[in-house]
């Protein structure tokens, strides 16, 4: 019996049919993404980072995993049924996921989103036939988006609220899906993770993947990441401004348990932009948070040693950032790490051959 099998009772089971509930038709479109081994040099020292390539999901981001699980739980519990409107507050990727999946299942979808997110996000959500309700800073930004979605549900019948920041299914999706896949993919090449790091938006990724990795190796370190420009997790409140859309959304979500995680990792947004640009130049067209996560993994290699097995996620593609600073020249500052990184090559570890799905 493997370590994963002996401790599998700690983890939710992978999504695989739910007695005919509607999301079963979408399950094959989500998960089973490649794990990339990215080789590079940092200040002349050879290193590698392992990263989940999440743009291979249905709408191009890791949020599809969580959306599928939340919809499944909604149908199973009866809080979601035919004809219900799905209403959610989001910074973008989750809204895209619920727009696509909700409309595929025949539901009206309303997405409440801060009005400073990239215009590509808005256009993508609208392209699926969902309604976008922009929320200004004066109206409360992210918190205001949540309040408006809740108010809509209170005033209208038959509304399903995913509540991604508070929903345990968010964590379960990554424990049963992303985390299990990482364990199997590393095991297929004879490795176990020494550490995992991921930016915190809702926190579902870092909490769920961390749970799965520690079920196999309790000594695995699990680190939340946030922008150095806006250390919400460190201070407990909104601080400063940053350009890494999708993380540090003005508050600490209830599903994030900082006392269960290792120390915070901070990355400058300009450094994340430079790193995402570098990844694009070797054929990995990723968003700004992917650059941040790669730099977070590099920081952990500083602590653990060049040969440590450090894992992260590349949450989405660059397609939602073509109107942002991702495609502009970024000023290099002395504290940035990306200019000292020379990417060499990468290879993909397929999920099909080792994840059993």
C-alpha positions in Angstrom: 0.0 0.0 0.0 1.4 3.4 -1.0 1.6 6.4 1.4 -1.1 8.1 -0.7 -3.5 5.1 -0.5 -2.9 4.6 3.3 -3.8 8.3 3.9 -6.4 8.7 1.2 -9.2 8.9 3.8 -8.0 12.4 4.5 -8.7 13.6 1.0 -11.9 14.0 -1.0 -12.3 11.6 -3.8 -11.7 12.8 -7.4 -14.6 14.1 -9.4 -16.0 11.1 -11.4 -19.7 11.2 -12.1 -22.4 12.2 -9.6 -25.4 10.0 -10.3 -26.4 11.8 -13.4 -26.0 15.4 -12.2 -25.5 17.8 -15.0 -21.8 18.6 -14.4 -20.8 15.1 -15.3 -20.9 16.3 -19.0 -18.1 18.8 -18.2 -15.8 16.8 -16.0 -13.7 15.5 -18.9 -12.9 19.1 -19.8 -11.2 19.9 -16.4 -8.0 18.6 -14.8 -5.4 16.2 -16.0 -3.1 19.0 -16.9 0.7 18.6 -17.6 3.3 19.1 -14.9 6.2 21.0 -16.4 9.8 20.7 -15.3 11.4 24.0 -16.2 15.2 24.1 -16.1 17.1 27.4 -15.7 20.1 29.1 -14.2 19.9 31.6 -11.4 23.0 33.7 -11.0 24.9 30.9 -12.7 23.5 28.1 -10.6 21.4 25.3 -12.4 17.9 24.9 -11.0 14.5 23.5 -11.9 11.0 24.3 -10.9 8.0 22.0 -11.3 4.8 23.8 -12.4 1.2 22.8 -13.2 0.3 24.1 -16.6 -3.3 25.1 -15.8 -4.3 26.8 -19.0 -5.1 23.3 -20.4 -8.4 23.4 -18.5 -11.8 24.1 -20.1 -11.6 28.0 -20.1 -7.9 28.3 -19.7 -7.4 28.6 -16.0 -7.1 26.6 -12.8 -10.4 28.2 -11.6 -12.3 25.6 -13.7 -11.4 23.0 -11.1 -13.1 24.9 -8.3 -16.1 26.0 -10.4 -16.8 22.4 -11.4 -16.7 21.1 -7.8 -18.8 23.9 -6.5 -21.5 23.3 -9.1 -21.4 19.6 -8.4 -21.9 20.2 -4.7 -24.7 22.6 -5.5 -26.6 20.0 -7.5 -26.0 17.3 -4.9 -27.2 19.5 -2.0 -30.2 20.9 -3.9 -29.0 24.5 -3.6 -28.6 24.6 -7.4 -31.3 23.4 -9.8 -32.6 23.9 -13.3 -33.5 27.5 -14.0 -31.4 29.0 -11.1 -29.3 32.0 -11.7 -25.6 31.7 -10.8 -24.3 34.9 -9.1 -20.7 35.3 -8.1 -18.1 38.0 -7.1 -14.7 37.5 -8.8 -11.6 39.2 -10.1 -12.0 37.5 -13.4 -10.9 33.8 -13.9 -13.6 32.4 -11.7 -16.2 34.6 -13.4 -15.1 33.2 -16.8 -15.3 29.6 -15.4 -18.8 30.1 -14.0 -19.9 32.0 -17.1 -18.8 29.1 -19.4 -20.0 26.2 -17.3 -23.2 27.9 -16.1 -24.3 28.8 -19.6 -23.3 25.3 -20.9 -25.7 23.9 -18.3 -28.4 26.4 -19.2 -28.2 28.8 -16.3 -28.4 32.6 -16.4 -25.1 33.9 -14.9 -24.4 37.3 -13.2 -20.8 38.2 -12.5 -19.9 41.0 -10.1 -16.4 42.2 -10.7 -14.2 45.2 -9.7 -14.1 47.6 -12.6 -10.3 47.8 -12.7 -9.8 44.2 -14.0 -8.5 43.8 -17.6 -11.0 44.4 -20.3 -10.3 40.9 -21.8 -11.8 39.4 -18.6 -15.0 41.4 -19.1 -15.2 40.5 -22.8 -14.7 36.8 -22.2 -17.4 36.6 -19.6 -19.8 38.5 -21.9 -18.9 36.3 -24.8 -20.4 33.3 -23.0 -23.7 35.2 -22.6 -23.2 36.1 -18.9 -23.9 39.5 -17.5 -21.1 41.6 -15.9 -21.8 44.0 -13.2 -18.8 46.3 -12.6 -18.1 47.5 -9.1 -16.0 50.6 -8.5 -13.7 51.3 -5.6 -16.3 53.7 -4.2 -18.8 50.9 -4.2 -16.5 48.7 -2.2 -14.3 46.9 -4.8 -14.0 43.2 -4.0 -16.0 43.4 -0.8 -18.6 45.5 -2.6 -18.8 42.8 -5.3 -19.6 40.1 -2.7 -22.1 42.3 -1.0 -23.9 43.1 -4.3 -24.1 39.4 -5.2 -25.5 38.5 -1.8 -28.0 41.4 -2.1 -29.2 40.1 -5.4 -29.7 36.7 -4.0 -31.7 38.1 -1.1 -33.9 40.0 -3.4 -34.6 37.3 -6.0 -35.7 33.7 -5.8 -33.7 30.8 -7.2 -30.2 32.3 -7.1 -27.1 30.1 -6.5 -24.2 31.8 -4.7 -20.9 29.9 -5.2 -19.2 32.0 -2.5 -15.7 31.0 -3.7 -13.9 32.7 -0.9 -15.7 30.7 1.8 -16.7 27.5 0.1 -14.9 24.3 1.3 -15.5 22.7 -2.1 -12.8 25.2 -3.4 -10.2 23.5 -1.2 -11.5 20.0 -2.0 -11.2 20.6 -5.7 -7.5 21.1 -5.4 -6.9 18.4 -2.8 -8.7 15.8 -4.9 -7.6 17.1 -8.3 -4.5 19.4 -8.6 -2.8 18.0 -5.6 -3.3 14.3 -6.4 -2.2 14.9 -9.9 1.0 16.5 -8.7 1.7 13.6 -6.4 1.2 11.1 -9.2 3.2 13.0 -11.7 6.2 13.5 -9.4 6.0 9.9 -8.4 6.2 8.8 -12.0 9.7 10.3 -12.1 10.7 9.1 -8.7 10.2 12.4 -6.8 8.3 13.8 -3.8 7.7 17.5 -3.3 9.8 19.3 -0.8 7.7 22.5 -1.0 4.8 24.0 -2.8 4.1 27.7 -3.3 1.1 29.5 -4.8 -0.4 33.0 -4.8 -3.5 33.5 -2.7 -6.6 34.8 -4.3 -9.3 32.6 -2.6 -6.6 30.4 -1.2 -8.2 27.2 -2.5 -5.1 26.2 -4.4 -2.5 26.5 -1.7 -4.8 24.9 1.0 -6.0 22.0 -1.2 -2.7 21.2 -2.9 -0.9 21.5 0.4 -3.3 19.0 2.0 -2.7 16.4 -0.8 1.1 16.8 -0.7 1.3 16.5 3.1 -0.9 13.4 3.0 2.0 11.7 1.2 4.9 13.6 2.9 4.0 15.5 6.1 7.3 17.4 6.0 6.4 19.1 2.7 6.4 22.9 3.1 3.4 24.8 1.9 3.8 28.5 1.3 1.2 31.2 0.4 2.4 34.0 -1.9 1.3 37.6 -2.1 2.5 40.8 -3.8 5.2 42.6 -1.9 3.5 45.8 -3.0 0.3 44.8 -1.2 0.9 42.5 1.7 -2.7 41.7 2.7 -2.0 38.4 4.3 0.8 39.9 6.3 -1.1 42.8 7.6 -4.7 41.5 7.6 -6.0 44.4 5.6 -5.7 46.0 2.2 -2.4 47.7 1.8 -0.9 49.4 -1.2 -1.5 48.6 -4.9 -0.4 45.8 -7.2 -0.7 44.6 -10.7 -0.9 40.8 -10.2 -4.6 40.3 -11.0 -6.2 37.3 -9.2 -4.4 37.4 -5.9 -4.4 39.6 -2.8 -8.1 40.6 -3.2 -8.2 43.1 -0.3 -9.0 40.6 2.5 -8.1 37.2 3.9 -10.6 34.6 2.7 -12.1 32.3 5.4 -10.9 29.1 3.7 -7.2 30.3 4.2 -5.8 28.9 7.4 -2.4 30.7 7.8 -1.6 28.8 10.9 -1.6 25.6 8.8 0.9 27.0 6.3 4.6 27.9 6.3 5.9 31.4 6.0 4.6 33.9 3.5 6.5 34.5 0.3 6.5 38.1 -1.2 7.1 39.0 -4.8 7.2 42.4 -6.5 4.6 42.9 -9.2 7.2 44.3 -11.6 9.4 41.3 -11.1 6.4 39.0 -11.7 5.7 40.8 -15.0 9.3 40.4 -16.1 9.3 36.7 -15.2 6.0 36.1 -17.1 7.5 37.8 -20.1 10.6 35.5 -19.9 8.3 32.4 -19.7 6.5 33.6 -22.8 9.8 33.8 -24.7 10.3 30.1 -24.2 6.8 29.2 -25.5 5.0 29.3 -22.1 2.3 32.0 -22.7 1.3 32.7 -19.1 -0.3 35.4 -17.0 1.4 37.7 -14.4 0.5 35.5 -11.4 2.4 32.6 -13.1 5.5 34.8 -13.1 5.0 35.5 -9.4 4.6 31.9 -8.6 7.8 31.0 -10.5 9.7 33.6 -8.6 8.2 32.3 -5.3 9.5 28.8 -6.1 12.9 30.3 -6.9 13.0 32.0 -3.5 12.3 28.7 -1.8 15.2 27.1 -3.7 17.3 29.8 -2.1 16.3 28.3 1.2 16.1 24.6 0.5 19.0 24.3 -2.0 19.3 24.1 -5.8 18.3 20.4 -6.0 15.1 20.7 -3.9 11.8 19.7 -5.5 9.7 22.8 -5.4 6.3 22.9 -7.1 4.0 25.7 -8.1 1.2 26.4 -10.6 1.0 28.5 -13.8 -2.7 29.4 -13.2 -3.7 30.8 -16.6 -2.5 32.1 -20.0 -1.4 35.5 -21.2 -4.6 36.0 -23.2 -6.4 37.9 -20.4 -3.5 40.4 -20.0 -2.8 41.7 -23.5 -4.2 45.2 -22.4 -2.0 45.3 -19.3 1.6 45.9 -18.4 2.4 42.3 -19.2 3.0 43.4 -22.8 4.8 46.7 -22.0 8.5 47.4 -21.1 9.0 47.0 -17.3 11.6 49.0 -15.4 14.2 46.7 -13.8 14.9 47.4 -10.1 17.8 46.2 -8.0 15.6 44.0 -5.8 14.2 42.0 -8.8 15.2 38.4 -9.3 13.9 37.8 -12.9 16.8 39.6 -14.6 19.2 37.1 -13.0 17.2 34.1 -14.3 18.1 32.5 -17.6 15.5 30.0 -18.7 17.0 26.9 -20.5 14.4 24.3 -21.4 11.2 22.6 -20.2 9.5 19.3 -20.6 6.0 18.1 -19.7 5.1 15.2 -17.5 1.7 14.0 -18.8 -1.1 13.3 -16.4 -2.6 10.6 -18.7 0.0 8.0 -17.9 0.1 8.3 -14.2 -3.0 9.9 -12.7 -5.3 7.0 -13.2 -8.1 9.1 -14.7 
